[in-house]
Amino acid sequence: MVAYKNDFLILCMSRTLHLSLLKKQYVVVSNIRGQGYDGASNMRGEWNGLQALFLKDCSYAYYVHCFAHRLQLALVAASREVIVVHEFFSKLTFIVNIMCSSSKRHDELQAVKLDELEHLLEIDELITDNGSSSLKRVDADVAYNTMTSFEFILILHMMKEIMGITDCLCQALQLKSQDIVNAMQLVRTTKELIQKLTDGEREWCARHQKDHITFEHHYSVNIFLTTIDKQLQELNRRFSKQTMELLTLSTSLDPKDVYKTFNINNICILVQKIYPMDFNDQEKINLRYQLQHFILDALSHSDLKNISIISELSAALIKTGKVNAYYLLDRVIRLILTLPVSTATTERSFSAMKIIKTRLRSKMEDEFLADNMVIYIEKEIAETFTSDSIIGEFKSLKERRAAL
């Protein structure tokens, strides 16, 4: 998909889109100012991915990872690169399937204490479903022995700590209204907290690096530290220093709370450092004066004062006719709006599709599915319509058709 914003554009491309297609559409690569892809390595790869190819042709086509694109799943996938952690999640899936396959078994597991489970298994009271087979009993024994093993419990506690730390960031990135300042702060604190988990372990490893490999060394180095390093690598890849700087500077344009964070110096730095080719030397000088005039004007103008997001600021400049006076500010805003910071809305749409188009309704036609999804996704808008207004609309359609 290619969406134009004057001379700038934002690209959110599927895997099959290629440079040749852009040329056929008369898209000038040098005008690209934002790139955003899904999690596929052939798209966002730092060295050979499509985003890297575009950067070779245009160094200002900044790649910003779509933050809300299942970050928690990506972090779990990074952890699963450690073999024993991968085996842990496979075993966990098996245990969940075993326990959820029987409502009675599930209820009993929830009702009893852990130290009572073994006794229930021994007297065959945990599996009392009608028609239960010896195979089910074996599966239950395997599930119990697995989830009470030392390695399983160790990795369970480790992943609980890691995912507990990263969950705050993941939840923040799923918000419909993205607060970049707080999101960037959460990125920093998340990295720091994960790093702190390893401080004591790294000190221990440094003191015992000449010793023979022991079980303690195996669990400390091969599992714990390696898993933490995978998490940090994934976070650093998604939130690089350049991305953090770009997004942090872009918040200087935020009009929320009566331009509380609006910072003229940072906006000028943003232009000088991030978008130097989009402004000539004289425009870079004039920008500061335009911003000084604008902030005084905005604080006294009702249509400019009471807005909360950058996109509304762009629309307000056009609505009030002030876009001509502050055309350099308008250009900066349009550049910032090309950054695909969040795909949370898209993610919610895909989640809605999974809910609506279930296996039992897999034969639903595309048009009917699309109509249902619109109503389900846009619940707030749908609630404003009454049954009478819908009936009246259909009645008017019938009358117009009869008139034709």
MARDREN-83180 format. One record per residue: x, z, y of N, C-alpha, C, O, CB in turn. Coordinates in steps of 0.1 Angstrom, whole numbers, plus 5000, padded with zeros to 4 digits. Atoms other than C-alpha are relative to their C-alpha. Glycine has a CB too. Layout:
MARDREN-83180
XZYXZYXZYXZYXZY...
//
This chain:
MARDREN-83180
500850004988500050005000500950005012501850085013499050125000499350014988501349915034499150025012498149955014500749865002500849974989499850075065500849985013501850055014499450144999499250034988500949945099499650105011498550145012499849865005500249924988501350165130500949935011502049965013500450154998499250094990502349905157501249944993501049874983500450085012498850065006505949805149500550094988501550054982501149985010499549915011506350095124499149994988497949964990500250145005500949995012505050135089500450104991501650154990500049864993499749905011504850375061499749934987498749874985499250135002500250075013505250255025499850114990500650204988501349924997500349915011503650434996499849904988498749864986498850105002500050115009504450194968499950044985500450144981501249925002500149985015503650164931501449954995502249905002498849934994498750035006506550104907500249855000501449804999500050054986499950155001505849724906500349935013500749815013498849954994499850064987506249664943501549975002502350064999499450085011498650044999509549484951500249945014499349915021500449904989499750054987511349364981499549865003499149835014501550005002500550144998510349004975498650005004498249915012500249934986501449994996506749104978499850035015499049985022499250104992500049964986507449265012500349875009499749855019500950115003499650124992509048945024498949905000498649835010501349934994501150095000506048745013498950045009498149965015499449994985501049944990503848975034500550005014499950065023499650144995499450014986506148915064500350145005500250175017499149925009499749864996507149285064501550005003502349964994499650104989498649994997510449335082500650134996500250245001500249985016499449885006512549585063500650095011500650215010501049974989499349924990514449695094499050085008499550175016500849905009501049924992511149825109499550124992498750204997498949915003500449895008510650065080500550135006501750155008500449984985499649874995510650425092499650124991499950234994499550035014500449895009509250625063499849944986499249844984498750075004500250045014509350605025499450124992499950234994501349954993500549895008507350805000499549944986498849854986498850075006500350055013507050754962499550124991499550234995501249934994500349905010505850934931501350064994502350035000499049954989498849945005508251134910500949924991501949974986499650124992499250085009509650844890501449985005501649955017499349864998498650014996513450824891500449875005501349855013500950054989499650134995513550454895499549975014499849865020499449894990500550014987511650494927500850085010501250035021498550035001499449914990513150794944501550034997502050125003499250135001498649985004516650784927500949995012500849905020500449914990499149994988519350884952501049895000501449855011500750144999499050105001521750614940499549864997499949775004501150044990500550135005519850334923498549985002498049884998500449984986501550014998516250414932499649905011500549865019499450135003500450104990514150184954500250065014500549985023498549974998499749944987514450434983501449985004501749965016499650155000498650024997518250394981500249865004501049835013500950044988499850154997517950014982499549985014500149905022499249924990500550024987515850035013500950065011501150005022498650065002499149944990518250275030501349925002501949925013500450144995498950094998521050025024499749895011500649855018500449934987500450104991519049765044499650065014499750005024498949924995500449944987517750015070500250154998499550224991498549975003499649865001519350355074499050105007499150225005501450025006501049914994516350485094498750004993497750054997499849955014501249995008513850435066500150134992500350134980500049874990499849865006513850805059499150024988497950004988499850105010500749965012512850915024499650155001500550235001500749964987500549865001510651225023499250014988498249944986499250045013500749995013509651334989498650055003498450145011500750104991501449964999505851374986499950154995499850174983499049914993499749865004506051754986498950054991499350134981499950085013501149945008502651834971499949944986499049974978498750005007500150085013503251604941500550094989501650074983500849875001499849925012503051864914501450074999502150054989499849924988498749945000506152064924500250104989501350104983500250075014499849915011505552334899500249934987501149984979498750094999499750075012505352084871501449945000502049934989499049884998498750054999508551924883501150104998502150084991500249945014499149895002510252264883500150044985501150074980499750125009500149975014509052324848500849894992501549924982498550014995499450115007510251984837501650015002502349984992499649865006498649984998513652064852500650114991501750104985500350045015499649895009513852384832500049954986500950004978499050125001500050055013512952194801501249914996501349874984498749934997498750075004516252014803500950094992501850044986500749945013499349915008517652324788499250014986498050044986500050155006500750025012516852284751499250124995498050104991501149974989500749885004515852644743498750025008497750075003500950124999501249994991513452644773499049904996497849934996500449985015500950115005511952314761499350054987498150034986500849874997500649955012511452474727499050115003498050134996501150054990500949894996509852774744498649955004497650005000500650085011501250064996507252564761499249934989498049934989500249905012500650065012506552374729499350114991498250094987501049924991500549895007506052704711498850065007497850105001501050114997501149944992503852834739498849924999497749974998500550015015501150095001501652534737499350024986498150024985500449855001500549975014501252594699499350135000498250134994501250004990500749875000500352954705498749995007497750055002500950115006501350014993497752874731499049924993497849964992500349935014500950085008496252604709499450084988498250074985500649884995500549925011496052844680499050115004497950124998501250084993500949904995494453124700498749955006497650015005500750095010501250054993492052904719499149924991498049884994500449915012500850085010490852714688498850084994497950034988500949954989501049915005488753014679499650105011500550185016500450084987500449904989486653214705500150144995500550235003498649975004499949865005486553514682501550055000501850165003499450014986498649975001490353504677500550035015501350125017500849894994499649984986490753474715499550135006500350205012499549885009500649884995488453764723500750124994501050225001498550014996499349895006490253984698501450025005501950135007500149984984498650004994493653894712499950075014500850155018500649875002500249944986492353994747499750154999500050235008499049935008500549865001490754324734501050104995500950224999498849994992499149915007493554474714501350015007501749935015500249974985498649984994496954614724501049924991500749894979500350155000499050085007500054434713500450074987500750004977501249985009499549935012501154704689498950004988499250054977500450145003501050015011497854654670499949874993499249864983498650045006500150145005498254284664500549994986499949934977500749905009499450025013500554314635499250074989499050014978501450075000500949935010498254564617498849914997498449904985499550135005501150095002495354324622500349884991499549834983499449965013499650125008497254034608500250044985499949974976501349945006499749965014498354234577498750024992498749994980500850135001501349985008494754324568499049895002497949904999499450135005500850124999493453974577498850025008497749965006499649954986501249984991491154104604500149925013499149905019499950155004499850084988492553884632499349874998498849815008501449985004500650135003491153574615498850034991498950044979501049904994501249975008487553634604499049895002497849924999499550145004501050114998485953304614499549954987500249954977500749885008500650065012483653154589500749884996501049795005498549975001499350125005485452894568501450005004502149895002499349885007498650004997488853004579500949984988500550044977500550135007499250045011491552864556501350085000501750145010500249854999498649945001494952994544500949935010501850005015500549994986499250074990496452734567499950065014500950075021499749855001500249934988494952904597500750135001501250175011498550025003499449875000496253234586501549985002502250065008499850074986498650034998499753084583500349975014501350025020500449884991499850044986499452934618500050135009500850145018498949905005500049884993498453274631501250094998501750155008498750084997498849925003501353444614501249945008502050015014500350004985498950074993503753184629499950035015500950055021500049854997500249984986502253224663500450155004501050175014498549985004499749864997502553604662501550024999502150095008499350094990498549985001506153594649500849945011501849995015500549954986499350074989507053344676500050085013501050105019499449865002500249944987505653534705500550155000500650215011498650005004499449875000507253864694501549994997502250104996499450094989498550015002510753724689500750035013500150015024500349854995499349964988513453834713500249885009500049895021501450054996499750114992514353484725498749955008498849925020500649884992501350044993510653394733499750095011499350055022498949994989500349904989510153714752500950005011500550015023499950144994499050014989513353674771499749885009499749905021501449994994500350124992512553324782498650015007498549965019500049874991501349984994508953424789500250085013499650055024499050084991499749924988510153694814500849925010500549935022500750134996499250084991512653454829499249905007499249895020501149934992500850104994510153184835498950065009498550015019499349914990501049934992507653434848500650045014499950025024499550134993499349974987510153544875500249885008500049885020501350074997499750124993511153194884498749945006498749915018500749904991501350064996507553064886499350095010498550045018499149964988500649914990506453374905500649985014499949985024500250144996499350024987509053304932499649865006499349855018501550004998500350144995508252924934498549985003498249885009500549904990501550034999504452964933499650015014498749935018499350114992500350004986504253064970500249875007499449825014500750125007499750134994505952744980499049894995498549815003501449964997500950105006503852534956498650015006498049915009500050024985501449984994500552684969500049955014499049895019499650144999499950044986501652635005500049855002499449795011501250065007499950154999502452264999498749934996498549814998501149954991501350055004498952214984498950015011497849955009499550064988500949994989497252305017499649875006500549795008500550105010500550124994495152035032500649985014501049865017498550005001499450014987496552115067501450054998501650174996499250085011498649975003500352115063500650075012500750015023500849884996499249934990502252375083501549984997502050064988499650155001498650045003505752225083501050125002501950144994500449885007499149894996507452525100500050104989501150144984499650065013500049905010506252775075500449944986501050024978498550054999499650065013506752535046501549994999502150024988499449854999498550015001510452485055500650144999501650164992500549935013499549865002510852865058499850044986500750114980499250095010500249965014509352905024501049934990501449984980498649964995499050065008511752645010501350085000501950104990500349855006498749924999514752845023499950134993500850164985500250035015500149875007513453175011499949984985500350074977498750085005500150035014512553024977501449984994501750034983499149884997498650035005516152894973500850134999501550164990500749905009499249874999517553234984499650094989500550164983499850065013500549915010515353434960500549964986500850044978498550015001499650055013516153214930501550024999502050064988499749854999498649985001519853234939500450144998501350174990500749955013499749855001519753614941499850044985500450144981499050085009500249975014518453614905501349994992501550064982499049914994498850035007521853494894501250085004502350084997500349855001498849934994524153714915500750094990501950084988499650085012499449915009524653984890500649944987501649974982499050114995499650075012524953744860501349935003502249924994498949904996498750084997527653534877501250105001502350064997499849925014498949915000529653844884500450054986501650064984499650135009499749965014529453954848500749894993501749914986498750034992499350115006530453604837501449985005502349954997499249875002498750014994533453604860500950114994502150084992500050025015499249895006534653934844500349974986501350024980499350135002499950025014534153814809500349854996500049814985498850054993499850145002535153444812501049974989501049864983500449935012498950035010538153484788499550054986500250034976501250075004500449955013536153664761499449894991499149784996498950115002500750095009534753494730498549995004498050095009500250044986501450024997531253354733499250104992499250094979499549864998500849915007528853634724498549975002498249875010500350155005501450024998525053654722499650025015498949955021499150094991500349974986525053804757500549895008499849855018500750135004499550114992527153524770499149884998498849805008501549964995500950125003524853264753498850015008498449925015499750004985501249984992521753414769500250005015499349955022499250124995499749994986523353474802500449865006499949825016501150105003499450134994525253144807499249884995498749805004501449994996500650125005523652884784498549995003498049885003500350004985501550004998520052984791499750045014499249955022499350094990500549954987519553194822500749935012499949875020500450155001499350074989522253054846499749855000499649795011501450035000500250145000521752704834498649965005498449865012500249944986501450024996517952724839499950015015499249935022499050094993500049984986518452864874500649885008500149845018500750135004499350124994520852584883499149885000499249805010501349984993500950125000518352324872498950015010498549915016499349994986501049984990515752484894500549975014499949905022499550145000499450024987518052484924500349855003500149805014501350085002499850144998519052124918498849925003498849835012500749944987501350074997515452014918499550035014499149945021498950044989500449964986514652204950500949935010500449885020500150155002499150074991517752064967499849855001500049795011501550034996500350145000516851714956498849975008498749875015499949954986501350024993513351744970500150035014499449985023498950074993499949954986514351925001501550005004502150105005499450155001498650024996517751785012500150055014499250085022500449864999499749954987519451905044499449905011498949955021501550025002500550104990518551575062498550015001497950015012500449864996501549995000514851615052499650135007498650135015499450004986500449884993514751975063500249995015499450045023500950124994499750014985516351895097498949905006498449935017501449945002500950094995514051595102498650065002498050055012499949884991501349944999510851785095500050125009499050145016499650054986500049894991511952095114500049955014499350015023501350084997500050064986512751885145498649945003498149955015501149895001501350064997509351705141499050105004498050065011499649924988500949904996507552035145500050035015499150105020500250124992499949974985508652045181498949925007498749955019501449955005501150084994505751795188498750074997497750025002500049864995501349935004503152035173499250055012499850135019500350114990500849964988500352085199499250134997498550185005499149905004500849895004498852385180500350125009501450145014500350044985499949874991498252715199500549975014501450035019500950104993499750054987498352535232501549985002502250035011499650115011498650054999501752375226501150124999502150115006500249925013499249885001503352705216501449964995502450025000499450104991498750045005506152535196500549875006501549815001499949984985499550124994506452225218501350025007501450105016498949945010498649984995510152195225500649875005500949784997500950074989499550134994511451925249501449974995501849864992500050015015498650025005515151975239500049954986500849864983500850135001499950045014514451945202499449864998499849784990499250094992500550135000512351635208501049905004501149794998498749985009499050094996515151475226501149994990501749884988500650055014499050005011517551575198499549914989500349844983500350144995500650085011515151415173500249865003500649784994498550044999499950144996515251085192501549964999501849854994499549975014498650035000519051095197500649994986501449904983500850115008499349985013519951195162499349924988499949864980500050144996500750065012517151055139499549865003499549774994498850084997500550134997515750755158500749935012500149895021498550015003499250054988518550625181499749855002499949805014501550024997500250144998517750255175498649965005498449855009500149934986501450034995514050285186499950035015498850025020499050094992500149984986514950385221501449965006502449995001499850165003498850044993517450235245500650125008499950225010499949875009499349894993519850445266499150055012499050175014501349965005500849964988517550445297498750074995498350175002499749885008501249945005514450535276500350144995499550234997499449924989499649865005516350835261500150095012499850215011501350004992499949924987516950955297498650035005498350145009500949935010501449994994513350895308499150094991498250154996499449865001500849925009511951065277499950145005498850205005500549994986500049864996512951415289499150025012498350125013501450045003500849994988511251355323498549984997497650055002500449905011501450025005508051215306499550134994498350174996499949884991500549885007507851525284499850125010498850195008501150044990500249904990508251755314498749985007497950085009501150015010501350034994505351585331498850024991497850084994500049855005501149995010503251575299499650144998498450174998500449934987500449865004503451945291499250075011498350155008501350084996500849944989502252045325498649945001497650015004500749985014501350075000499451785324499250044989498050074991500349844999500749965012498451885289499450145001498250164997500849994988500549874999498052245297498850025010498150125010501150095005501150004991495552165324498949904997497949895005500549985014500950115003493651885307499350054987499950074976500749864998500749955011490851995283500149914987500249974976498550015004499950095011491051685261501450014993501549974981499749865004498649995005494851745256500350144996501250164987501049955010499649865002494852125255499550054987500250134980499450085011500649945012492552205226500149914988499149874982498550025003499750085012494152005198501050084991501750164996500549865003499249925009495952135167501049934992501949994986499150084991499150085008497751855149500549885007499949835017499449964987499350114993500151575159499149875000499149805010501349974993500850125000497751295148498950015010498549905016499449984986501049994990495051435171500649985014499949935023499450144999499350024987497651435200500149855002499949805014501350065000499950144998498151065194498749945004498649855013500549934987501350054996494450995195499650045014498949975021498950054989500449954987493951205226500749935011500149915022500450155001499350084990496651015245499349865003499249825014501449974996500750134999494650695238498750025007498349955016499849934986501449974995491250855245500050025015499249985023499450124993499949974986492350985279500749905009500749915021500850135002499350104992494250675289501450035005502049965013499149965012498749964996497450865293501149944992502349974994500050155000499050065009499250665266500949915008502149905005499349924989499150084992500550435293501050085009502150035011499149915010499149914992502050715314501050064991502250094995499250115007499149935010503550885283500349914988500249964977499450134996499850105010504350575263501250044991501250004979500249865005498849965008507750715251499650124991500050124979501250055009500549895008506051035238499149944989499249984977499250105008500850065010503550815220500849934990500449934978499049895007499150075009506350615204500650104990500750084978501149935007499449905008507950935191499050054990499350074978500550125009501049955009504651065177499749904989499549944977498750025008500250105010504050735159501149994989500849974978499849865006498949995010507450755143499950114991500150104979501450005008500149885008506851105131498849984990498950034979499750125009501150025008503451005117500249914988499449904979498849955008499750095012505150755093500650084989500850034978501049895005499449925010506651045074498950054990498050124994500850125006501049965010504651095041500250144995500750174984500049914988499649865003504951475042499250054988499850124980499750095012500849945011502151555018499049904994498449825001499250125005501050085007500051384992498950094993498350054983500749914989501049915006497751684985498749944999498049964989500050135009501350065001494651484993499949904989498949904981499749925013500050095011495651224968500050074987499350034978501249915001500049925012496451484942498650064997498250064986501050125002501349945002493051644947499049894995498149924987499450065013500850115005491451294942500249984985499249954978500349885008499750025014493251254909499450114991498950094980501549984998500649885008492151604898498549984999498050014988500450135007501550025001488551514907499749904990498749914983499549965014500250105010488851204886500050054986499150014978501049895002499949945013489851404856498850094997498350104985501350094998501249915002486851644861498849914998498049944989499850095012501350095001484251364866500049914988499149914981499949925013500050095011485451114841500650064988501850044984500849875004499549935012485651324810499949904988499549794989499150124997500050085013486051194774498649964997498449854992500750074989501450035004482251214769499449895009498449835006499250125001500550104990481750984800501049905003501149845014499550075013499050104998484650754795499649865002500349775006501050014989500550134998482450454796499349975013498749875016498949974989500550014986481450514832500649875007501849855007500350125008499550124993481650184852500850055013500550155018498849925004499149974989484250174880499250035013499550135021500949895003500849984988481650144908499250135000499250205010499049885002500749875001479550434896501050125000500650225006499250004986499049894999482750644891500450025014500550135019501249964991499649994986483850564927499050075008499350155017500349865005501149944992480450664941500050154997499850235006498749944996500049865003480550994922501250075005501050195010499950024985498849944995484051064932499950035015500450135020501349924997500249984986483251014969499250135003499650205012499449885007500949884998480451274967500850134996500750235003498749994992499349885005482651514947501150045009501350165012500549984986498849974992485751494968499650045015500250135020501049875001500449974986484051485002498750095000497750065006499749875008501149915001481851784995499450055013498250065015500350124991500449954987481751905031499149905007498149945013501250045008500850104994480451575043498749984993497649974999500849865001501250025008477951535014499050115003497850085002500450004985500949894998476451875022499249995013498250055015500850135000500850024988475351755056498849914999498049905008501049945011501150095002473051505041498850074993499150154983500449874991501249955007469451605031499449904991499649784993499050065011500750095009467351465004499149905008499049785005499150074990500950084992464851335031500849895007500349785008499350095010499250104993467651155050500449894990500449774994501250065007499650105010468750985018498949914996499049794995500650064987501250075004465250885008499649905012499249795010498850094997500350084988464650755044501049885001500549775005500150085012499050114999467850545042499749894990499749774993501450054997500450095011466750385009498749935004498649815001499950064987501350064996463250325023500349895011499749785011499150115006499750104990464750145054500749884994500449774999500950065011499350125006466949925032498949924993499049794994501050054989501050085007463849825012499149925010498849815008499050094992500850064990461949745044500849885006500249775009499650095011499250114995464849535057500149884990500149764994501550045003500050105010465049345024498749925000498649804998500350064987501450075000461249275025499949915013499349815012498950115000500150084988461649145061500849874998500449775004500550085012499350125003464248895049499349914991499949804988501450044995
//
